[in-house]
Amino acid sequence: MPVTLSVIKHKMDGHIGQHVLVTSQIGRRKTTKRHGILRETFPAIFVVELDPGKSSFERVSYSYTDILTKNIEVDFDVAQAN
């Protein structure tokens, strides 16, 4: 079965409140990794509250299209390291 935006959103809905690692493609062979907690899902985007002290901003949002096009990778099996 092909992956659709609604399937991606449904999977994200099941992980609200869990720790997440988001790896973003920011250029040719360059990535950035952000740790946080999946806080909210909306029809077109989801919001990740970033770990305090590790970034200059508190929240970041991503589109489900970013996952579909593989611009970001989301991993929910992240152990919280403090």
N, C-alpha and C positions, 0 to 999 in steps of 0.2 A: 504494500500500500504506500503510495507516495506521501511524503510529509507535506502538510499544508500549514498555513498560519494558524488555523483553528486548532490543529493537533498540537502545535508548539505551545500555544496559549494554554490549552488544557493541561499539558504536562507542567508548565510553569505554575499554574494554579495549585497543583498538588505539592509544591515545594515552598509555599509562602512561609516565612519565618525561619527558614533554614539558612545555614551558612553557605556561601557560594564563592567561587573563584571565577571571575570573568576575564578571559584573555582576549584582547582586542588587537586586530591588525591595524597598525598605524602607518604603515608604509612598506616599502620593499624590504622584506626580511626583518622588520621591526615590529615588536609586540609590546603591549603593556598589560600587566596583570593587576587586577584590583580584587581585594578581599572585602566581603561585606555580608549583609543579610538581605535576602529577597523580601522586600516589605509589601509591595503592592503590584497588582497586575491590572492593566486597563485594556480596552479593546485593541489598541495598536502598540502599546509600550508596556514595559515593566520597570520598576524602580528598585534600585539596590542602594541600601544605606551602607556607606563605607565604614570600615573600622576607624575609630577615632585615632587621631594622631598620625595616620599613615598617608593622609592626603590633605590638600588645602581646601577641599570642599567636602560636604557631608553626604550628598546623595548624587547619584548618576542614573540616567534613564537610558534604556536601549529599546530598539524596535525588534519585534519578532522577525522582521525581514532581515535584520542583521544576522540572526541565527540561521535563517533559511539560506542566505547567500554566503554563509561561512565567514563573514567579517568579524564575528565574535564566536567564542566557544565558552559554554557555561558548564561548570563542573560543580555538582552538589555534594560530592564525597570528600569534602575538604574538612580536615580536622582543624579546629580553631586553636591556633598557637598563640598564647599570651605569655 
